Amino acid sequence: MVLFLALLAGAADFAAEMLVLRSGRFGLGASPQSTALLLALALSGMGVGAALAARVGGARAFVYLRICAGFAGAAAVCAPIWLAGNGGWLASAGAPAAAMAAAFLFAIPVGASIPYLYPWTGGRAARAGLLISAGALGSVPGAWFGGVFGPIRLGTYICALAILGVNLLLAALAMYFAASLRARPSAEKPRVAESFITIPHPTRPKAAVWFAFASGALTLALESLFGRLAPFFLGDGSDSIAFVLGAALIGISAGSAASGFLLQQLRVRTFAALLVGCAALSGPLLLCVLEMLGRLPWIANPLSREEYNLGRILILGMLVAPPLALAGALSPLAFALAEGESRVRIARLNLAYAAGALAPALIVPFLLSMGVSTTAICGAAGICVFPAAISFFGLRTFSLIIPIASGALLGASPITTRVPPFRGRPWLEVLEAKEGPMGLAAAVLDRRRHEKTLFTNQFRAAATGDDYRYTRSLAHLPMLLAGAESKSAAIIAVGTGSTAAAAARHASLGRIDLIEISGEVFDLLHWFSPASDGLFVNPAGGWRPAENIIHSDHVTNIDPRLHIIMDDGRRFAAREGDLYDLIVLEPLLPDTPAAYPFYTKEFYQLATRRIRPGGVLTQWIPILATEPRAFRALVATFTQAFPNRALFLVGKSAILLGSDQPLRWNEARARAALLDPALAVDLQRTGCASAGDVAAQCVLGTQGMGAFQTELNLSDEKASIERHGFFTGAARIRYELENIDTLIRAREGAPHELLPSMEALPAGEQEARRAAGNAYLRARRSIAEASGQQPGPGLESDLAALTASTAHPFAAMDGESFLAQRMFSIGGGHLANNEISRALAELEHAARHLRDPVSILAFAVALHRSQSAENAAVETAVALSLDPDVARELPARMPLEARGRLEQDLNILINAASPLLIKRDAGPYDLETLAQSLQSKDPARRAAARFITIRERDALAIRVEEAAANAITRPRQVAVALAVGRELYDATLLPALRRLEAAKQ
């Protein structure tokens, strides 16, 4: 019965702790520092409770303490969420205070009740190990219930009531089985005591306290570090954190049970030698497993998504469990050293454990914020093994070999900046990586996509390529459609800085506040020019924040209107402060725990208090990576928050605009914007230069979005859309298809609604734009069907219409991308059948539009077989310069029948291309030189020019569009811009190229 009580208590206490950490996010923000603070307060409360337990007597103390723990836990969970949704001082001061006070107060009765279970052990280490194991095993379902299942499926308030119910059940059981909680002295003297004859008796209590302190410190340090590693393997979802905690608790329980048994059979010195032996093995185990991740083909190139996920789970489990088993083994050792069942001694052990756990909870985030890496922290921990080994073993050489080896391996082995997300993906070149309290951020050159990418942990947060062009629309659309002229803007989540750059192009904005929780993201902004228009340049020195609004020494801001605010976006919105005409949100995926609070009705209530009358709030939702049920709930929550709203479909993203006034096209504001040449080019690239182009992207208006009124409304209290498990690639394709179907049905429900900007068009053009929008949605649906290998009727005609479309700036790009992928597959089949002329045409189309090294090399093979040796060498040189490993990747992408001659062809091509290989820093260049090089007879010069047009296509596209805008004033640039623009094969350049052709004529 005592073991059962420990099991229930572990489940209730850990579930409450998870919920307290979760609800505290609404008061203190989603940063690791706030989590560390709450965890430290909870551990302090447990330590205080353990100290009080030594002073409180009575058989029913456990009963009363569990009742107090239940009610205190329920209040601790509910209070911060309720206060955070009220706004004003309740949200800005009351919610943080409630979160901190609640974390401390709920833990006091929890910590005080634990020592009342220990008298059952009778001073025996084996029983102590069983008791600790029962509590840890009970914490596993508690972690799942309080961290994932409960808040998502049931709601936080219901979870709090359930935990209260468990604590009341504990009190009732303890009252009924009160005799089980009384001291039961052991009939025989514990065998472990005999092994301590060589240790002076007065040192044993001190040793017990030190071992308890070390156990707490080691456990919390490892849990925090492995929690940082989890996103690399399992993503940023709460399920991955729950898995890490579950694996850690299973490891602790296994180590506790095993050590409790071994202490009864072995001498303590022998047992300690086994412990440091486990530590020595954990170092190479970490190294070997991380190396496996990058080298084993079944991990780097899995047969299926499910196998890959299973492999990641197994690897993370192998990483987490063994070191935590070592930590769990220390607790029964401390109990054995205490040698007795005195409640005072047990209380001291729990107090020491809590004090030890406080150290990493407070020190590790502080060290990370100072720029110390996880590698250095683990190295310091390894060094700390040396004095501990000397004090325990003495100075005998043989006894020191194992602990010294374990310390060295511990310091050399763990989580470094070289491990995932880049291990196993050699085409990702790390330009710069920054580690801090928020995790690992990295600027990465993706040689396959030919773009610079911002990674935050394992997540591809933003990039400079085609898929992320919508980031500029996030700023342009509300600037042109707002009821009042926007003079101030707040951008929450900075990413690559492209949204801030688009906003800064509007001269009417006198102040632009950038709210970002991660300083590491700001440190990397200088890598993402020209996407950020060079607003963040000249890296020099370190990141030293001073006050709330700062100017970094690392980020030189050349626009005085931009102000950097290091803060959690939710907390920023909750505070009383300046009002804005525009608030732009682009946090992480809405189904992640850190981003979910930005998509709830309570958040929109807070945000609208910071918007001036006529102002606009802009929200981002990805239609490809969002479950259909979640997508409907997200749109429904936004719909109910704003009386005037609109939904735009830009690429694979939905952009939602909400305001208290109607969203209308302002012709005078648009004409003024087009007078600025740089802004005019940017508006043309994003399809915001005219009322017709804006209408082409608008899917739903106020009436159409009203179809979502009956859907689920998201709230802070119930995180009903957070990711619950893994998504496969097939699932994401299905999500896009279902989400587009949802938009089509909603659009059909309001067939005659005047969408924002459509009121500025003549009646005939209104209907034409509406028909074009309907055709675009149908074509996108056909593409989604075909991606899932279920081609719908009329796909070819839809693709042709989509590719030829210029009404929608992203329509042609969508069509060309899909068509090029299909051409690559068909061309590979023709190559296998040795139908060279047909393969040549299809693979050239794929290579030009995909700009993928594999496609370019396949085109080079076709050129080689068609006896065009020089051109084949040029294309091979370009492919190898973009990705040196492309020759190994091509056979895996081609049909089996095509692989026969491929190796021989590739050897010939690589030898011929070797003299033509281009340095990665190829340049400098200008349009005129580039145009001449593209037409040169020198293959090396031609290859270098082709390489530059692929690698720098984004910057070149902007310059081609600028040339098109200035074609009348600079006629000598027309032919040059045409030559470079045609080589770029950028579908969104079609309008600019047509203007250049007209100017040339």
ROVEXVEX-806761 format. One line per 10 residues: number of its first residue (from 0); for each residue x, z, y of C-alpha. Coordinates in steps of 0.1 Angstrom, whole numbers. Layout:
NUM> X Z Y | ...
This chain:
0> 0 0 0 | 29 7 24 | 43 -27 17 | 9 -42 24 | 6 -23 57 | 41 -36 66 | 30 -72 58 | -1 -69 80 | 18 -52 108 | 44 -79 108
10> 17 -106 110 | -2 -89 138 | 28 -80 158 | 45 -114 156 | 12 -133 163 | 7 -112 194 | 43 -117 205 | 39 -155 202 | 7 -154 222 | 22 -132 249
20> 51 -156 253 | 26 -185 254 | 3 -169 280 | 32 -157 300 | 41 -194 306 | 11 -197 329 | 24 -168 351 | 62 -173 350 | 66 -210 341 | 78 -229 311
30> 115 -223 315 | 136 -207 288 | 146 -181 314 | 110 -169 316 | 107 -168 278 | 139 -148 276 | 126 -124 302 | 93 -118 284 | 112 -115 251 | 135 -89 266
40> 106 -69 281 | 89 -69 247 | 120 -58 229 | 125 -31 256 | 89 -19 249 | 96 -17 212 | 128 3 219 | 109 27 241 | 82 30 215 | 107 38 188
50> 122 65 210 | 87 80 216 | 80 79 179 | 108 105 174 | 89 129 196 | 53 124 183 | 42 141 152 | 11 142 131 | -1 122 101 | -25 101 121
60> 0 90 147 | 3 56 130 | -35 51 132 | -37 58 169 | -6 37 176 | -21 6 158 | -53 10 177 | -34 11 210 | -13 -19 199 | -44 -39 192
70> -61 -33 226 | -28 -36 245 | -20 -69 227 | -54 -84 235 | -51 -75 272 | -15 -88 273 | -26 -122 260 | -57 -127 281 | -47 -113 315 | -19 -138 326
80> -41 -168 316 | -71 -155 335 | -51 -147 366 | -31 -179 366 | -63 -200 369 | -76 -183 401 | -51 -196 426 | -38 -178 457 | -20 -145 453 | -36 -138 420
90> -18 -168 405 | 14 -166 425 | 20 -129 422 | -7 -114 400 | -1 -136 370 | 37 -132 368 | 33 -94 372 | 7 -93 346 | 28 -113 322 | 58 -91 326
100> 39 -58 324 | 18 -70 295 | 49 -80 275 | 64 -45 279 | 33 -24 275 | 19 -41 244 | 52 -36 225 | 54 2 231 | 28 12 205 | 42 -15 182
110> 77 -1 183 | 64 35 179 | 43 27 148 | 71 12 127 | 91 44 119 | 60 59 103 | 63 35 74 | 99 44 65 | 94 78 49 | 81 59 19
120> 116 46 12 | 129 81 3 | 163 72 18 | 168 44 -7 | 183 11 6 | 164 -10 -20 | 131 3 -7 | 142 -2 29 | 151 -38 21 | 116 -43 6
130> 99 -28 36 | 119 -50 60 | 112 -80 39 | 75 -73 39 | 74 -71 76 | 94 -103 80 | 73 -122 55 | 42 -111 73 | 56 -125 105 | 57 -160 90
140> 19 -165 91 | 19 -145 123 | 42 -171 139 | 20 -200 126 | -12 -183 137 | 0 -172 171 | 22 -202 179 | 4 -233 165 | -28 -230 146 | -46 -203 166
150> -42 -215 202 | -49 -251 192 | -78 -247 168 | -94 -215 178 | -84 -207 214 | -62 -179 228 | -90 -154 235 | -103 -157 199 | -68 -152 186 | -64 -121 207
160> -96 -107 192 | -84 -116 157 | -52 -97 163 | -72 -67 176 | -92 -69 144 | -61 -69 122 | -48 -38 140 | -81 -20 136 | -80 -29 99 | -45 -15 97
170> -57 18 113 | -86 20 88 | -63 14 58 | -37 38 71 | -64 65 75 | -76 59 40 | -42 59 24 | -26 86 47 | -8 101 17 | 12 69 13
180> 28 74 47 | 41 109 40 | 77 115 31 | 85 110 -6 | 120 124 -12 | 140 105 -39 | 142 122 -72 | 178 111 -76 | 205 109 -51 | 209 73 -39
190> 238 57 -56 | 249 42 -23 | 258 76 -9 | 286 80 -35 | 304 49 -22 | 308 65 12 | 331 93 0 | 360 77 18 | 342 76 51 | 341 109 71
200> 306 123 71 | 302 126 109 | 308 88 114 | 279 77 93 | 251 81 118 | 272 63 144 | 280 35 120 | 242 32 112 | 234 28 149 | 261 2 154
210> 250 -18 124 | 214 -17 137 | 226 -28 171 | 246 -57 155 | 216 -67 134 | 194 -70 165 | 220 -89 185 | 228 -113 157 | 192 -120 149 | 180 -128 184
220> 212 -148 193 | 208 -170 162 | 170 -175 167 | 176 -185 204 | 204 -209 195 | 185 -225 166 | 154 -227 188 | 175 -250 211 | 185 -271 181 | 149 -276 168
230> 139 -303 192 | 168 -325 180 | 152 -325 145 | 115 -319 149 | 106 -327 184 | 94 -305 213 | 61 -295 197 | 51 -259 192 | 50 -266 154 | 88 -272 154
240> 94 -238 171 | 70 -221 146 | 89 -238 118 | 123 -224 131 | 109 -189 134 | 93 -191 100 | 125 -203 84 | 144 -175 103 | 120 -149 91 | 121 -161 55
250> 159 -159 57 | 157 -124 72 | 133 -112 44 | 155 -127 17 | 187 -112 31 | 170 -78 35 | 156 -77 0 | 189 -89 -16 | 210 -65 4 | 188 -36 -4
260> 192 -43 -41 | 230 -49 -39 | 236 -17 -20 | 223 2 -50 | 247 -16 -73 | 279 -22 -53 | 303 -2 -31 | 296 -7 6 | 330 -23 12 | 323 -48 -15
270> 289 -55 0 | 305 -60 34 | 330 -84 20 | 300 -104 6 | 284 -105 40 | 315 -119 58 | 319 -143 29 | 283 -156 37 | 294 -159 73 | 324 -179 62
280> 303 -203 42 | 277 -208 70 | 303 -225 92 | 313 -254 69 | 276 -256 58 | 266 -263 94 | 294 -289 98 | 286 -306 65 | 249 -309 72 | 254 -322 107
290> 278 -348 94 | 253 -358 67 | 228 -365 94 | 249 -392 109 | 265 -407 77 | 239 -407 49 | 219 -439 51 | 187 -422 39 | 188 -401 70 | 202 -426 95
300> 180 -455 82 | 151 -439 63 | 129 -459 40 | 98 -444 57 | 89 -421 85 | 76 -395 61 | 109 -394 42 | 128 -391 75 | 106 -362 86 | 111 -344 52
310> 148 -349 55 | 149 -334 90 | 128 -304 79 | 151 -297 49 | 182 -300 71 | 169 -277 97 | 158 -252 70 | 193 -253 56 | 207 -247 90 | 185 -218 100
320> 179 -197 68 | 215 -188 56 | 228 -173 89 | 196 -154 94 | 198 -141 58 | 231 -126 69 | 215 -110 99 | 186 -96 78 | 211 -81 53 | 225 -58 80
330> 193 -37 85 | 192 -21 50 | 229 -14 54 | 222 5 86 | 194 23 68 | 218 33 39 | 243 46 64 | 217 67 81 | 212 84 46 | 179 101 50
340> 142 97 58 | 142 116 91 | 118 100 116 | 143 107 144 | 170 88 126 | 147 58 119 | 136 58 156 | 172 57 167 | 179 27 144 | 149 9 158
350> 160 18 193 | 195 4 186 | 180 -27 170 | 160 -34 202 | 190 -27 224 | 211 -51 204 | 184 -78 206 | 182 -74 244 | 218 -85 248 | 214 -122 237
360> 179 -124 252 | 194 -117 286 | 230 -128 283 | 226 -162 265 | 203 -178 292 | 226 -164 319 | 257 -179 303 | 239 -213 299 | 229 -212 335 | 265 -207 344
370> 275 -239 326 | 288 -222 294 | 279 -244 264 | 265 -233 231 | 298 -242 215 | 316 -217 237 | 290 -190 231 | 293 -194 194 | 331 -194 197 | 330 -161 216
380> 307 -147 188 | 333 -158 162 | 361 -141 181 | 340 -109 182 | 342 -109 144 | 379 -100 145 | 378 -65 161 | 348 -57 140 | 367 -67 108 | 398 -47 118
390> 377 -16 126 | 359 -18 92 | 387 -31 69 | 418 -18 85 | 449 -39 90 | 454 -50 54 | 462 -87 53 | 441 -96 23 | 410 -79 37 | 413 -98 70
400> 415 -133 55 | 377 -137 50 | 365 -123 84 | 392 -142 103 | 382 -174 86 | 345 -167 92 | 351 -161 129 | 371 -193 133 | 344 -214 115 | 316 -197 134
410> 332 -206 166 | 340 -242 156 | 309 -253 138 | 276 -249 156 | 254 -268 180 | 275 -291 202 | 266 -318 227 | 279 -344 202 | 251 -338 177 | 216 -355 178
420> 199 -372 195 | 228 -396 194 | 243 -389 159 | 233 -417 136 | 224 -441 164 | 257 -457 174 | 240 -481 199 | 234 -451 222 | 264 -446 244 | 265 -412 262
430> 275 -418 299 | 272 -381 308 | 256 -350 292 | 247 -318 309 | 238 -286 291 | 220 -257 308 | 192 -231 303 | 166 -259 300 | 184 -276 272 | 206 -307 269
440> 200 -336 293 | 220 -369 289 | 223 -402 307 | 226 -427 279 | 233 -465 278 | 210 -480 252 | 228 -512 241 | 198 -525 221 | 173 -522 250 | 199 -529 277
450> 188 -500 298 | 199 -466 309 | 179 -438 294 | 174 -401 303 | 172 -379 272 | 160 -343 275 | 169 -328 241 | 157 -354 216 | 130 -369 239 | 134 -402 256
460> 120 -389 289 | 125 -419 311 | 144 -451 314 | 151 -481 336 | 137 -508 314 | 105 -527 312 | 84 -500 296 | 90 -477 326 | 82 -500 354 | 49 -481 358
470> 68 -452 374 | 69 -471 407 | 32 -479 404 | 26 -441 403 | 36 -440 440 | 24 -474 453 | -12 -474 440 | -22 -441 458 | -4 -450 490 | -25 -482 493
480> -58 -468 481 | -60 -433 497 | -87 -426 521 | -63 -413 547 | -27 -424 555 | -3 -404 534 | 24 -385 554 | 36 -361 528 | 40 -362 490 | 50 -339 462
490> 64 -354 430 | 63 -331 399 | 89 -342 373 | 116 -364 387 | 129 -383 357 | 152 -412 367 | 141 -409 404 | 123 -443 404 | 89 -428 415 | 107 -409 443
500> 124 -442 453 | 91 -461 454 | 75 -434 475 | 105 -434 499 | 100 -471 506 | 68 -462 525 | 79 -453 561 | 46 -433 567 | 58 -405 544 | 77 -380 565
510> 83 -355 537 | 88 -360 500 | 92 -329 479 | 107 -333 444 | 97 -305 420 | 118 -304 389 | 124 -274 365 | 157 -288 351 | 188 -289 373 | 205 -310 346
520> 181 -338 354 | 192 -338 391 | 229 -338 379 | 223 -371 362 | 203 -390 388 | 233 -409 401 | 234 -428 368 | 200 -444 373 | 206 -467 403 | 192 -493 411
530> 160 -478 396 | 164 -449 420 | 173 -473 449 | 206 -454 453 | 189 -423 467 | 210 -400 445 | 247 -410 446 | 283 -398 448 | 287 -371 422 | 312 -344 432
540> 314 -307 424 | 289 -285 406 | 253 -277 408 | 249 -246 431 | 213 -239 440 | 208 -219 472 | 173 -206 479 | 142 -225 468 | 147 -258 486 | 182 -270 481
550> 206 -298 487 | 230 -301 458 | 267 -307 461 | 264 -329 430 | 235 -350 443 | 242 -364 477 | 208 -373 491 | 210 -401 517 | 173 -398 527 | 166 -367 548
560> 129 -369 539 | 136 -358 503 | 136 -321 495 | 146 -308 461 | 127 -278 448 | 139 -262 416 | 107 -247 401 | 81 -250 374 | 55 -275 386 | 26 -253 375
570> 39 -223 395 | 45 -246 425 | 9 -258 424 | -4 -222 421 | 13 -209 451 | 0 -209 486 | 20 -234 507 | 21 -267 524 | -7 -292 519 | 1 -328 507
580> -15 -361 511 | -2 -372 477 | 7 -353 445 | 22 -374 417 | 26 -360 381 | 47 -374 354 | 55 -345 330 | 63 -349 294 | 38 -360 268 | 5 -340 272
590> 5 -328 236 | 38 -308 241 | 36 -271 249 | 56 -274 281 | 35 -302 295 | 0 -293 284 | -6 -268 313 | -5 -298 337 | -35 -315 321 | -61 -287 321
600> -91 -281 344 | -75 -249 358 | -44 -269 368 | -65 -295 386 | -83 -267 405 | -50 -253 416 | -36 -287 425 | -67 -298 446 | -61 -267 468 | -27 -282 478
610> -42 -317 487 | -55 -325 522 | -89 -342 526 | -86 -378 517 | -55 -371 497 | -49 -384 461 | -36 -368 429 | -20 -393 404 | -17 -384 367 | 1 -403 339
620> -12 -406 303 | 5 -427 276 | -20 -447 256 | 4 -455 228 | 16 -420 220 | -17 -401 225 | -43 -394 198 | -77 -410 206 | -94 -376 206 | -67 -362 229
630> -69 -393 251 | -106 -389 256 | -102 -352 264 | -75 -359 290 | -96 -385 308 | -127 -363 306 | -109 -333 321 | -96 -355 350 | -130 -371 355 | -147 -338 359
640> -121 -325 384 | -125 -354 410 | -157 -369 424 | -138 -402 431 | -115 -416 405 | -100 -447 389 | -80 -456 358 | -53 -483 359 | -37 -497 328 | 0 -505 335
650> 19 -516 305 | 14 -490 278 | 5 -463 303 | -27 -452 319 | -25 -441 356 | -53 -419 368 | -61 -415 406 | -84 -388 418 | -96 -379 453 | -124 -362 473
660> -130 -395 492 | -136 -430 478 | -106 -450 468 | -106 -483 488 | -81 -510 497 | -68 -506 532 | -59 -541 544 | -42 -529 576 | -20 -505 556 | -11 -533 531
670> -2 -558 558 | 21 -532 575 | 38 -525 541 | 44 -562 535 | 63 -565 568 | 91 -544 553 | 110 -569 531 | 123 -544 506 | 89 -527 502 | 72 -561 499
680> 95 -571 470 | 88 -538 453 | 50 -542 457 | 52 -577 443 | 71 -565 412 | 46 -538 404 | 15 -560 412 | 5 -540 443 | 10 -566 470 | -26 -577 472
690> -61 -564 466 | -66 -589 438 | -35 -578 419 | -45 -542 422 | -80 -550 409 | -64 -569 379 | -48 -536 368 | -78 -514 374 | -98 -508 342 | -123 -481 353
700> -137 -467 385 | -158 -437 393 | -188 -449 374 | -169 -462 344 | -149 -429 340 | -183 -411 341 | -187 -422 304 | -162 -394 295 | -182 -366 311 | -195 -354 277
710> -161 -353 261 | -141 -321 254 | -128 -304 286 | -93 -290 283 | -86 -255 295 | -56 -231 297 | -72 -209 271 | -73 -234 243 | -45 -259 238 | -67 -281 217
720> -47 -313 220 | -12 -300 213 | 6 -319 186 | 0 -305 152 | 25 -322 128 | 44 -355 130 | 31 -389 141 | 42 -420 121 | 47 -454 137 | 16 -468 120
730> -4 -439 135 | 8 -447 170 | -2 -484 166 | -37 -472 155 | -38 -448 185 | -32 -477 209 | -59 -498 193 | -85 -470 194 | -76 -460 230 | -80 -496 241
740> -114 -498 223 | -124 -466 242 | -115 -483 275 | -134 -515 266 | -166 -495 257 | -164 -475 290 | -159 -507 310 | -189 -523 293 | -209 -493 304 | -204 -502 340
750> -202 -540 340 | -210 -545 377 | -191 -516 393 | -169 -525 423 | -135 -512 412 | -111 -499 439 | -97 -528 460 | -123 -551 446 | -145 -545 477 | -119 -564 498
760> -124 -596 477 | -150 -624 481 | -178 -623 456 | -165 -652 435 | -131 -636 432 | -146 -603 423 | -162 -618 392 | -130 -638 384 | -109 -606 385 | -135 -588 364
770> -134 -616 338 | -96 -616 339 | -96 -578 333 | -119 -581 303 | -97 -609 289 | -66 -588 294 | -81 -558 275 | -92 -581 246 | -57 -596 244 | -41 -562 244
780> -65 -552 216 | -55 -583 196 | -18 -575 200 | -24 -539 188 | -42 -553 158 | -14 -577 150 | 12 -550 154 | -6 -531 126 | -5 -563 105 | -42 -569 108
790> -44 -600 131 | -77 -603 148 | -95 -636 154 | -82 -657 182 | -48 -640 185 | -29 -672 194 | -53 -682 222 | -52 -646 235 | -14 -646 235 | -13 -680 253
800> -37 -667 280 | -18 -635 283 | 16 -651 286 | 4 -676 312 | -13 -649 333 | 0 -640 367 | -29 -620 379 | -16 -589 361 | 21 -582 366 | 26 -568 331
810> 4 -592 312 | 30 -619 307 | 56 -593 297 | 32 -579 270 | 25 -613 256 | 62 -625 256 | 75 -594 240 | 51 -596 210 | 55 -634 207 | 93 -631 207
820> 92 -605 179 | 70 -628 159 | 93 -657 166 | 123 -637 153 | 105 -630 120 | 94 -666 115 | 128 -679 125 | 145 -657 99 | 123 -673 73 | 132 -708 84
830> 169 -698 84 | 165 -686 48 | 150 -721 39 | 178 -738 57 | 153 -754 81 | 178 -753 109 | 160 -772 137 | 129 -751 134 | 149 -718 131 | 170 -728 161
840> 139 -731 184 | 123 -699 173 | 154 -678 173 | 164 -691 207 | 130 -680 220 | 134 -646 205 | 170 -641 217 | 162 -652 253 | 131 -629 257 | 141 -599 236
850> 177 -598 248 | 184 -578 216 | 219 -581 201 | 205 -587 167 | 183 -616 179 | 212 -631 199 | 235 -630 168 | 207 -645 146 | 205 -673 172 | 243 -677 170
860> 241 -682 132 | 215 -709 137 | 237 -726 163 | 267 -724 139 | 248 -741 112 | 236 -768 136 | 273 -776 143 | 273 -762 178 | 304 -741 174 | 313 -734 210
870> 278 -722 219 | 277 -702 187 | 309 -684 197 | 296 -676 232 | 264 -661 218 | 283 -641 192 | 306 -627 219 | 277 -616 240 | 260 -599 210 | 292 -581 199
880> 299 -570 235 | 264 -555 238 | 267 -538 204 | 299 -537 183 | 280 -528 152 | 255 -556 154 | 271 -576 125 | 262 -548 101 | 226 -545 114 | 217 -582 113
890> 214 -585 74 | 190 -556 73 | 167 -573 97 | 167 -607 80 | 146 -617 49 | 164 -612 16 | 166 -650 10 | 186 -654 43 | 214 -630 33 | 232 -653 9
900> 254 -672 34 | 251 -647 62 | 283 -627 54 | 304 -659 53 | 288 -672 86 | 294 -639 103 | 331 -638 94 | 336 -672 109 | 316 -664 141 | 334 -631 147
910> 368 -647 144 | 357 -675 168 | 342 -650 193 | 372 -625 193 | 390 -642 223 | 357 -643 242 | 347 -606 240 | 337 -592 274 | 348 -558 288 | 318 -535 293
920> 327 -530 329 | 325 -568 335 | 321 -576 372 | 320 -577 401 | 294 -605 406 | 271 -621 431 | 243 -646 426 | 263 -676 436 | 293 -668 413 | 269 -660 385
930> 251 -692 388 | 283 -712 388 | 296 -692 357 | 264 -699 338 | 270 -736 342 | 307 -735 336 | 324 -754 308 | 347 -725 301 | 332 -706 272 | 348 -672 282
940> 334 -674 317 | 300 -685 304 | 299 -656 279 | 308 -631 306 | 280 -645 329 | 254 -643 300 | 265 -607 293 | 260 -597 329 | 225 -613 331 | 214 -592 301
950> 231 -559 310 | 222 -561 348 | 189 -579 345 | 169 -552 364 | 192 -553 395 | 194 -591 393 | 156 -594 391 | 153 -575 423 | 178 -597 440 | 160 -629 428
960> 127 -616 442 | 144 -607 475 | 157 -643 476 | 121 -655 469 | 108 -634 497 | 135 -647 521 | 134 -683 509 | 124 -697 543 | 151 -680 562 | 179 -684 536
970> 173 -718 520 | 209 -720 506 | 201 -691 483 | 171 -709 467 | 189 -730 441 | 212 -701 432 | 184 -676 427 | 164 -702 406 | 194 -707 383 | 199 -670 378
980> 162 -662 376 | 156 -687 348 | 184 -672 328 | 169 -637 331 | 138 -647 311 | 119 -619 328 | 81 -626 325 | 74 -606 357 | 96 -630 377 | 71 -659 372
990> 55 -656 407 | 89 -653 423 | 103 -683 404 | 72 -704 414 | 77 -695 451 | 114 -705 448 | 105 -738 431 | 80 -745 459 | 106 -737 485 | 132 -759 468
1000> 107 -789 469
